[in-house]
Amino acid sequence: MATAESIDMLKIAAEAADAKGGEDLVALDVSEPLPLVDVFLLVTGRSERNVAAIADEIEDKLHEAGHKRLRREGRAESRWVLLDFGDLVVHVFHQEERAFYALERLWKDCPVIPVEVSATRPAE
């Protein structure tokens, strides 16, 4: 089961993703099948630029909260950016990559963690 710290990290990441226009946020508790990770957060961005902005904001907010990024992949192309914070791994996808890789289907046996963001963002 995901730890309280992992859930706190998830909340920070979800707020950051939402603030930059992240869509279709889904969090999965992967602690049972994966011994070193508690939570996957999946986020969709509308363009490469949006994917990069979402990933950067998540990284900045988690860093401000004292969480160290262990690894980042995919930032140069910004089609699928993976941010590894140990207990939390964030996948920020372009729409096409999210549909193609279908991580929700791959991890369908894992419990979904409700993702709540505190305020609605202003209309664009």
Secondary structure by P-SEA (a helix, b strand, c coil): cccaaaaaaaaaaaaaaaaacccbbbbbccccccccccbbbbbbbccaaaaaaaaaaaaaaaaaaccccccccccccccbbbbbcccbbbbbbcaaaaaaaccccccccccccbbbbccccccc
